[in-house]
């Protein structure tokens, strides 16, 4: 039986996560997930791809989303009353225009000092309605795409085994920034084949594989890049035909409710079986089989 072993929400896009024993699920994912975003003076979002020190920022937010606190090593913490309404300012996420509600000069100055570049903080406005792509579309705040990212411990163990075989050091789960960690399938990459699942009284529908980027090279404890892993190993074991490398899966929210650590993962629909593939080197995926387990 597979169960939920961790729930993590990331209130500010690109910043640290908050691990929770239970969480409310909204149409846009776990409560408050990526509802804030750091932007430059031009309104373009900041991420760990170019600003890895975002990883050092540890946010805390009250259940109602009215008070946001930020802390980071070497700085005084700051606490703000969230502006849930007010003038909208244009923001850009992957070249797509949206709007955000600016959270004021005090937190902007705090972020600017920490990151060493002019920055501001915005919140999604109440009318924000962003439809994401995938097999089953969803909606999200300022997440890269689909609102939910699920990864299993078995998949991380398998990847770390390969990394160690190639002379690297194993990586922690936080390199991959999942929302839900699942344990108990007994084999890796089962999340690739999920199509519909229920957790507690919630339901999810599969959107697409989680394509990995340079954020996985950032040490989430130090805010510094420390590659080449995991991308070096993923490039030869988890390359997908449409381009890039995949690790974990993205999901849309089909039914809201409450999720608790320990909830059973009930699979109500699996992907159709794939045709058998010929034997291959354990260290390399064949074209068209990039999402199959190596064992």
DRENVEX-66243 format. One record per atom (N, C-alpha, C, O): x, y, z. Coordinates in steps of 0.1 Angstrom, whole numbers, plus 5000, padded with zeros to 4 digits. Layout:
XYZ/...
END
This chain:
500849885000/500050005000/500950125000/501750145009/500650214991/501450344990/500750444998/499450454998/501450535005/500950635013/501650765011/502750775007/501050875015/501651005015/502551015027/502150995039/503851045024/504851055035/505351205037/506051235047/504951295028/505351435030/504451525021/504051485010/504051635027/503251735020/504051865021/504351915032/504351935010/505152055010/504452165001/504152134990/504252275007/503752395000/504852494999/505752505008/504952564988/505952664985/505252804983/504952834971/504952874993/504153004992/504753094982/504053164974/506153114981/506753204972/507453124961/508353034965/507153144949/507753074938/509353084939/509853184940/509952964939/511452964939/512052964953/513252944954/511252984963/511852994977/511552864984/511052764978/511952854997/511852735004/510452685006/509452765005/510352555009/509052495012/508652485026/509552495035/507452465029/506952445043/506352305043/505352275036/506952215051/506352075052/505252075063/505352135073/504152015059/502952015067/502451875070/502651785062/501851855082/501251725085/499951705078/499551595076/499251815074/497951805067/497851945059/498452045063/497051935048/496952065040/495552065033/495051955030/495052185031/493852195023/494252205009/495252265005/493552135000/493752134986/492752224979/491552204981/493252324971/492452414964/492552374949/493352294946/491752444941/491852414926/493252444921/493652384911/493952534927/495352564923/496452494931/497552534931/496052384938/497052314945/496952324960/495952374965/498052284967/498052304982/497852454986/498252534978/497152474997/496852615001/498152695001/499152665007/498052814994/499052914993/500252874984/501152954983/500252764978/501352714970/501552814958/500652834950/502752864957/503152964946/502153074944/501853114933/501553124955/500653234954/501453364954/500853474952/502753364957/503553484957/504753454947/505053344944/505253564942/506353554932/507253674934/506853784935/508553644933/509553754933/509853794918/509953704909/509853924916/509953974902/511054074902/511454134912/511654104890/512554214887/511854344885/510554344884/512554444883/511954574880/511154574867/510154654865/511454484858/510754474845/509454384847/508754364837/509254324858/508054244860/508254094857/507354014859/509454064852/509753924849/510053844862/510853894871/509553724863/509753644875/511153604877/511953584868/511553594890/512853534893/512653394897/511753354904/513653314894/513653174898/515053134902/516053204899/515253014907/516552964911/517452934899/518652914900/516852934887/517652914875/518753024874/519852994871/518353144877/519253254876/519553314890/520553384891/518653294899/518853354913/518853244923/517853234930/519853154924/519753044933/519653074947/519252994955/519953204951/519853244965/518453244970/518153264982/517453244961/516053234965/515853114974/514953114983/516653004972/516452884980/516652914995/516152835003/517453014998/517753055012/516553115019/516553115032/515553155012/514453225018/513453125023/512853045016/513153135036/512253035043/510953115046/511053195056/509853095039/508653175042/507853095053/507952975055/506953175059/505953125068/504653205066/504753325065/503553135066/502353215063/501253155072/501153025074/500353235077/499253185086/498253115077/498153135065/497353045084/496352965076/495453045067/495053005057/495153165072/494253255064/494953325053/494353385045/496353315053/497053385043/497153535044/497353605035/497053585057/497053725059/498353785063/498653905062/499253695069/500553745074/501653655068/501553535069/502553715062/503653645056/505053685062/505253805064/505753585067/507053615073/508153545065/507953445059/509353615063/510453565056/511653575065/511853665072/512453475064/513753475070/514853405061/514453325052/516053445063/517153395055/518453405064/518553505072/519453325061/520653335069/521353475067/521453525056/521853525079/522553655078/521753775077/522253885075/520353765078/519553885076/518553885088/518253775094/517953995091/516854005100/515653965094/515353995082/514853885100/513553835094/512653955092/512754065099/511653935083/510654045081/509353985081/509153865076/508354055085/506954015085/506054115079/506254235082/505154075070/504254175064/502854125065/502554015065/501954225065/500554195063/500254185048/500554285041/499754075044/499554055029/498554145023/497454165029/498954215013/497954295005/497254194995/497754164985/495954164999/495254074990/494454144979/493954074970/494454274979/493854354969/494654484968/495454514976/494354554957/495054674954/495454694940/495054604932/496254794936/496554814922/497254684916/498154634923/496954654904/497554544897/498754594890/498754704884/499854514890/500954544881/501254434872/501154314875/501654464859/501954354850/503154274854/504154324859/503054144853/504154054855/504253954844/503253934836/505353884842/505553794831/506153664837/507153664844/505553554832/505953424836/506153344824/505153304817/507353304820/507653234808/507053304796/506453244787/507253434795/506853524784/505353534783/504853584773/504653494793/503153504793/502753614803/503253614814/501953714799/501653824808/500553784818/499553714814/500753824830/499753814841/499753944849/500354044845/499053934860/499154054869/499454004883/499253884887/499954094891/500254064905/499954184914/499854304909/499754164927/499454274936/500754294944/501254204951/501354414942/502654444949/502554444964/501554484969/503554384971/503454364985/504254474993/504454465005/504654584986/505254694993/506754704993/507454614989/507154824997/508654864996/509454795007/510654765004/508854765018/509754705029/510254565025/511454535026/509354475020/509754345016/510554355003/511454265001/510254454994/511054464982/512554494986/513454444980/512754584996/514054625000/514754505006/515954485004/514054425014/514654305020/515154205010/516254155010/514254174999/514654084989/515854144980/516754064977/515754274978/516854334970/518254314977/519254284970/518254334990/519454324997/519954184997/521154154996/519054084999/519453945000/519953894986/520953824985/519253934975/519553874962/520553954955/521153914945/520854084959/521854164953/521354224939/522154264931/520054224937/519454284925/518054334928/517354264936/517654434922/516354504925/515254394923/515154334912/514454384933/513354284933/512154334941/512254414949/511054274937/509754304944/508954174946/509254074939/508054184955/507154064957/505754094953/505154194957/505154004946/503754014942/502953894946/503453784948/501653914947/500653804951/499653794939/499353894933/499253674937/498153654927/496953724931/496553724942/496353804921/495053874925/493953774925/493953664920/492853814932/491653714933/491153674920/490553554919/491253754909/490653714897/491553624888/491253594877/492753594894/493753514886/493153374882/492753304891/493053354869/492453224864/493453174853/493253204842/494353094857/495453054848/495152904845/495252824854/494952874833/494752734829/496052674824/496752734815/496452564830/497752504826/497452384816/496352334815/498552344810/498452244799/498552104805/498752084817/498552004796/498751864800/497551774795/496551824790/497751644797/496651554794/495351594800/494351584794/495451624813/494251684820/494651824824/495451834833/494151924818/494552064822/494052094836/493152034842/494752194842/494452234856/494552384857/494552454846/494652434869/494852584871/495852594882/495952504891/496652704882/497652724892/497852864894/497452954886/498552894905/499053034908/500153074899/500053084887/501353084905/502553114898/503552994896/504653014894/502952874898/503752754895/504252754881/503652814872/505252674878/505752664864/504652624855/504452674844/503852524859/502752474851/501752414860/501052484867/501552284859/500452214867/500652234882/501752254886/499552234889/499552274903/500252174913/500652214923/500252044909/500651944918/501851864912/501751824901/502851844920/503951764916/504151644926/504351664938/504051524921/504151404929/505451324926/505751304914/506151284936/507351204934/507451094945/507051124956/507950984941/507950874951/509450854956/510350884950/509550804969/510850784975/511550674967/512750674966/510750574962/511450464954/512150524942/513150474938/511550624935/512150684923/513450754927/514450744920/513450824939/514650894943/515750794947/516950814944/515350684953/516350584957/517050524944/518250504944/516250494934/516750444922/517650544915/518750504911/517250664914/518150774908/519450784916/520550794910/519350784929/520550804938/521550684936/522750694936/520950564934/521750444932/522650464919/523850434919/521950514909/522650534896/523750644898/524850634892/523350754905/524350864907/525550814914/526650854910/525350734924/526450684932/527350594923/528550594923/526650504914/527450424905/528250504896/529350454891/527850624893/528550704883/529550804891/530150894884/529750774903/530750854911/530250974918/531051054923/528950994918/528351114925/527951084939/527950974944/527351184945/526851174959/525351174958/524751244950/524651094966/523151094966/522551234970/523251314977/521451264964/520751394966/519551374975/518851274975/519151484982/517951484990/516751514982/516851564971/515551474987/514351494980/514051644977/513451674967/514551734985/514251874983/514851934970/514452044966/515851864964/516351914951/515251914940/515351984930/514251834942/513151814932/511851894935/510951894927/511751944947/510752034951/509351974949/508452044942/509051854953/507751794951/506751864961/507051914971/505451854957/504351884967/503951764975/503651784987/503951644969/503551524976/504651424974/504951394962/505051364985/506051254984/505251124988/504551124998/505351024980/504650894982/505650784984/506750784978/505350694993/506150584996/505350454997/504250455002/505950344992/505250214994/504950144981/504350034982/505250194969/504950114957/505950004955/505549904948/507050004961/508049894960/508849894948/509749814946/508549984938/509349994926/509350144922/508450214925/510350184915/510450324911/509550364899/509150274891/509250494898/508650554886/507150504884/506650524873/506550454895/505050424893/504250554891/503250544884/504750664896/503950794894/503850824879/502950904875/504750774870/504750804856/503450744850/502850804840/502850634856/501750564850/500450594856/499450534852/500450674866/499150714872/498350804862/498850874855/497050784863/496150874855/495050934864/494751054861/494550864873/493650934883/493950864896/494050744897/493950944907/494250894920/493350974930/492951094928/493050914942/492450984953/493350974965/493950874967/493351084972/494051094985/493051154995/492651274993/492651075005/491651135014/490351155006/489951064999/489851275007/488651304999/488951394987/488051454981/490251394983/490651474971/490951374959/491051254961/490951434947/491251364935/492151434926/491951564925/493051364919/493951424910/493851354896/493551234895/494151434886/494251374872/495651404866/496151514868/496251304860/497551324854/497651424843/496751434835/498651514844/498851614834/499951584825/499851574812/501151554830/502351534822/503551504831/503451514843/504651454825/505851434833/506451564837/506251664831/507151554849/507851674854/509251684847/510151604850/509351784838/510551804831/511551884840/511151984845/512751834841/513651884851/514551994844/514851984832/514952084852/515752204847/516952224857/517252144866/517652334855/518852374863/518552394878/519452394886/517252404882/516952424896/517452304904/517852314915/517452184897/517852064904/519352064907/519751984915/520052154902/521552164905/521752254917/522952264921/520752314922/520952414933/520752334946/519752274949/521852354955/521752304968/520752384976/520952504978/519652324981/518552404987/518952445001/518252535007/520052395006/520552445020/521452555019/521552635028/522252565008/523252675007/522952784997/523552884997/521952754988/521652844977/522652864967/522852964961/523452754965/524552764955/524452644946/523952534949/524852664933/524752554923/525852454927/526952494930/525552324925/526552224929/526452104919/526751994923/526152134907/526052024896/527251944895/528251964902/527351844886/526351824874/525151734877/524251724869/525151674889/523951594892/522851664898/523051764905/521651624895/521251494889/521051504873/520751394867/521251614867/520951624853/521851534845/521451484834/523151514849/524051434841/523451294840/523451234830/523051234852/522451094851/521151094845/520851004837/520251184848/518951184841/519051194826/518151144819/520051264821/520251274806/520451144799/520151134787/520851044807/521150914800/520150804805/520150694800/519250844815/518350744819/516850784818/515950694818/516650914817/515250964818/514951064807/514051154809/515551054796/515251154785/513951114778/513650994776/513151214775/511851194769/511851234755/512651324751/511051164746/511151194732/510851334728/511451384718/509951404736/509651544732/510751644736/510651764734/511851594743/512951674747/512951694762/511951704768/514151704767/514351724781/514451594789/514351484783/514551594802/514551484810/513451494821/513151604825/512851374824/511751374833/512051304846/512751204846/511451354857/511551284870/510451334879/510451454883/509451244881/508251284888/507151314878/507351324866/505951344883/504851374875/503951484880/503951514892/503351554870/502551674874/501051634872/500651554864/500251694881/498851664882/497951784883/498351884888/496751774878/495651874880/494751834891/494651714894/494151924898/493251904909/491851874903/491251964896/491251764906/489951734901/488851744912/487751774909/489251724924/488351744936/489151794948/490151734952/488751914953/489451974965/489051904978/488151814978/489751934988/489451875001/490651885010/491451985009/490851785018/491951785028/492851665026/492351555024/494151685026/495151575025/495951565038/496251675044/496251445043/496951425055/498151335052/497951235045/499251355058/500351265058/499851125064/499251125074/500051025056/499550895060/498350845052/497950725052/497750935044/496650905035/497150795025/498250805020/496250705023/496550595012/496350664999/495450734996/497250624989/497150664975/496350554968/496850444966/495150594965/494250494958/494250534943/493850644939/494750434935/494850454921/493550404914/493250294915/492750504908/491550464902/491650444887/490750384880/492750494881/493050464867/494550474864/495250564868/495050364857/496450364853/496550394838/495550384831/497650424834/497950444820/497850304813/498150204819/497450304800/497450174793/498850114793/499850184792/498849974794/500249914793/500949944781/500449964770/502249964782/503149994771/503549864764/503649754771/503849864751/504349744745/505749704751/506449794755/506049574751/507349534756/508449594748/508349624736/509549624755/510749674748/511949574749/511949494759/512849574740/513949484741/514849514752/514849624757/515649414757/516649444768/517549554764/517849574752/518049624774/518949734772/519949744783/519849684793/520949824781/521949854791/521249914803/520450004801/521649874815/520949924827/521250074829/520550134837/522250124822/522550264824/522050364814/522250484814/521250304804/520850394793/519450354788/519150234787/518650454786/517250434781/517350424766/518050494760/516450344760/516250344746/515250454741/514450484749/515350504729/514450594724/512950544726/512750424722/512050624731/510750584733/510450514745/509350474748/511450484753/511350404766/511950484777/512350424787/512050614776/512750694786/512050704799/512750734809/510850664800/510150674813/509950534820/509150524829/510650434815/510450304821/511550284831/512650344830/511250204842/512250184852/513450114846/513350034836/514650134852/515850064846/515949924851/516749844846/515249884862/515349754867/514049674864/513949554868/
END
